[in-house]
Each structure stands twice: as C-alpha cells, then as structure tokens.
Amino acid sequence: MCPRRPQFSEVDYPVLYDVPHPMVPAALKAAPDRPHLWRTLPTEL
C-alpha cells in the first residue's frame, strides 16, 4: 500500500466496495465522452 500524499490532495478512504453503486456504471455507459462524464458522474451516493 502506498502512503497518502496530501500535497496531491490524495484521500485514503476507509471502506472499499466490491460492487459499485448502480449510478456509477450507468453514468459510465451513458457518457459519450469524458467531458460529459465529468458533468454527470455522481459526486454523492
């Protein structure tokens, strides 16, 4: 495991999920390009 580097605004999340929230794959499949994905990817679940 690599150490967190605050100078790069890295975050060490305490929980990892083995299955993504359904909104995440839906946004990935619906996005025609990266700019659209950044606008529509959920920021909160």
Protein Blocks (a to p, Z undefined) as FASTA:
>chain_A
ZZddfknopacdfbdcfbdcfklmmmmmmpmbfklmmmmmcfbZZ
